[in-house]
């Protein structure tokens, strides 16, 4: 899922078989979105499957480099240049400062939206065929988006 971190609406969904890594579907997710300023992902997206499509859309990649990640100095792709930038920034400023400075900490809003999906819709799918599951997820996303548009609850500390 791709979620707008400001509106908290689900803006893109894709479902794969269990043996397909999420990062391999980055292009499919991004193709469903018109304007992209930045893409935030966890360390699982620290690879060319994610960086290259993000660079192709001229977006900023906010993906923490894996431990021990090295620079690609031999003719890096545009995505490789984005990754090199993240690696250098993490080493220069430190992991925590990089997370705050890059906006990575705002990813928690996206994680909350995914948690909301699982609490309201449920953690499992009802359909058994992949095509039906894709439809089920798209319908669930539309339902949650409508609920989000009606208004998010306001919390107050007592």
Secondary structure as a PSIPRED ss2 file (coil, helix, strand):
# PSIPRED VFORMAT (PSIPRED V4.0)

   1 X C   1.000  0.000  0.000
   2 X E   0.000  0.000  1.000
   3 X E   0.000  0.000  1.000
   4 X C   1.000  0.000  0.000
   5 X C   1.000  0.000  0.000
   6 X C   1.000  0.000  0.000
   7 X C   1.000  0.000  0.000
   8 X C   1.000  0.000  0.000
   9 X C   1.000  0.000  0.000
  10 X E   0.000  0.000  1.000
  11 X E   0.000  0.000  1.000
  12 X E   0.000  0.000  1.000
  13 X C   1.000  0.000  0.000
  14 X C   1.000  0.000  0.000
  15 X C   1.000  0.000  0.000
  16 X C   1.000  0.000  0.000
  17 X C   1.000  0.000  0.000
  18 X C   1.000  0.000  0.000
  19 X C   1.000  0.000  0.000
  20 X C   1.000  0.000  0.000
  21 X C   1.000  0.000  0.000
  22 X H   0.000  1.000  0.000
  23 X H   0.000  1.000  0.000
  24 X H   0.000  1.000  0.000
  25 X H   0.000  1.000  0.000
  26 X H   0.000  1.000  0.000
  27 X H   0.000  1.000  0.000
  28 X H   0.000  1.000  0.000
  29 X H   0.000  1.000  0.000
  30 X H   0.000  1.000  0.000
  31 X C   1.000  0.000  0.000
  32 X C   1.000  0.000  0.000
  33 X C   1.000  0.000  0.000
  34 X C   1.000  0.000  0.000
  35 X C   1.000  0.000  0.000
  36 X C   1.000  0.000  0.000
  37 X C   1.000  0.000  0.000
  38 X E   0.000  0.000  1.000
  39 X E   0.000  0.000  1.000
  40 X E   0.000  0.000  1.000
  41 X E   0.000  0.000  1.000
  42 X C   1.000  0.000  0.000
  43 X H   0.000  1.000  0.000
  44 X H   0.000  1.000  0.000
  45 X H   0.000  1.000  0.000
  46 X C   1.000  0.000  0.000
  47 X C   1.000  0.000  0.000
  48 X H   0.000  1.000  0.000
  49 X H   0.000  1.000  0.000
  50 X H   0.000  1.000  0.000
  51 X H   0.000  1.000  0.000
  52 X H   0.000  1.000  0.000
  53 X H   0.000  1.000  0.000
  54 X H   0.000  1.000  0.000
  55 X H   0.000  1.000  0.000
  56 X H   0.000  1.000  0.000
  57 X C   1.000  0.000  0.000
  58 X C   1.000  0.000  0.000
  59 X C   1.000  0.000  0.000
  60 X E   0.000  0.000  1.000
  61 X E   0.000  0.000  1.000
  62 X E   0.000  0.000  1.000
  63 X E   0.000  0.000  1.000
  64 X C   1.000  0.000  0.000
  65 X C   1.000  0.000  0.000
  66 X C   1.000  0.000  0.000
  67 X C   1.000  0.000  0.000
  68 X C   1.000  0.000  0.000
  69 X C   1.000  0.000  0.000
  70 X C   1.000  0.000  0.000
  71 X C   1.000  0.000  0.000
  72 X C   1.000  0.000  0.000
  73 X C   1.000  0.000  0.000
  74 X C   1.000  0.000  0.000
  75 X C   1.000  0.000  0.000
  76 X C   1.000  0.000  0.000
  77 X C   1.000  0.000  0.000
  78 X H   0.000  1.000  0.000
  79 X H   0.000  1.000  0.000
  80 X H   0.000  1.000  0.000
  81 X H   0.000  1.000  0.000
  82 X H   0.000  1.000  0.000
  83 X H   0.000  1.000  0.000
  84 X H   0.000  1.000  0.000
  85 X H   0.000  1.000  0.000
  86 X H   0.000  1.000  0.000
  87 X H   0.000  1.000  0.000
  88 X H   0.000  1.000  0.000
  89 X H   0.000  1.000  0.000
  90 X H   0.000  1.000  0.000
  91 X H   0.000  1.000  0.000
  92 X H   0.000  1.000  0.000
  93 X H   0.000  1.000  0.000
  94 X C   1.000  0.000  0.000
  95 X H   0.000  1.000  0.000
  96 X H   0.000  1.000  0.000
  97 X H   0.000  1.000  0.000
  98 X H   0.000  1.000  0.000
  99 X H   0.000  1.000  0.000
 100 X H   0.000  1.000  0.000
 101 X H   0.000  1.000  0.000
 102 X H   0.000  1.000  0.000
 103 X C   1.000  0.000  0.000
 104 X H   0.000  1.000  0.000
 105 X H   0.000  1.000  0.000
 106 X H   0.000  1.000  0.000
 107 X H   0.000  1.000  0.000
 108 X H   0.000  1.000  0.000
 109 X H   0.000  1.000  0.000
 110 X H   0.000  1.000  0.000
 111 X H   0.000  1.000  0.000
 112 X H   0.000  1.000  0.000
 113 X H   0.000  1.000  0.000
 114 X H   0.000  1.000  0.000
 115 X H   0.000  1.000  0.000
 116 X H   0.000  1.000  0.000
 117 X H   0.000  1.000  0.000
 118 X H   0.000  1.000  0.000
 119 X H   0.000  1.000  0.000
 120 X H   0.000  1.000  0.000
 121 X C   1.000  0.000  0.000
 122 X C   1.000  0.000  0.000
 123 X C   1.000  0.000  0.000
 124 X C   1.000  0.000  0.000
 125 X C   1.000  0.000  0.000
 126 X C   1.000  0.000  0.000
 127 X C   1.000  0.000  0.000
 128 X C   1.000  0.000  0.000
 129 X C   1.000  0.000  0.000
 130 X H   0.000  1.000  0.000
 131 X H   0.000  1.000  0.000
 132 X H   0.000  1.000  0.000
 133 X H   0.000  1.000  0.000
 134 X H   0.000  1.000  0.000
 135 X H   0.000  1.000  0.000
 136 X H   0.000  1.000  0.000
 137 X H   0.000  1.000  0.000
 138 X H   0.000  1.000  0.000
 139 X H   0.000  1.000  0.000
 140 X H   0.000  1.000  0.000
 141 X H   0.000  1.000  0.000
 142 X H   0.000  1.000  0.000
 143 X H   0.000  1.000  0.000
 144 X H   0.000  1.000  0.000
 145 X H   0.000  1.000  0.000
 146 X H   0.000  1.000  0.000
 147 X H   0.000  1.000  0.000
 148 X H   0.000  1.000  0.000
 149 X H   0.000  1.000  0.000
 150 X H   0.000  1.000  0.000
 151 X C   1.000  0.000  0.000
 152 X C   1.000  0.000  0.000
 153 X C   1.000  0.000  0.000
 154 X C   1.000  0.000  0.000
 155 X C   1.000  0.000  0.000
 156 X C   1.000  0.000  0.000
 157 X C   1.000  0.000  0.000
 158 X C   1.000  0.000  0.000
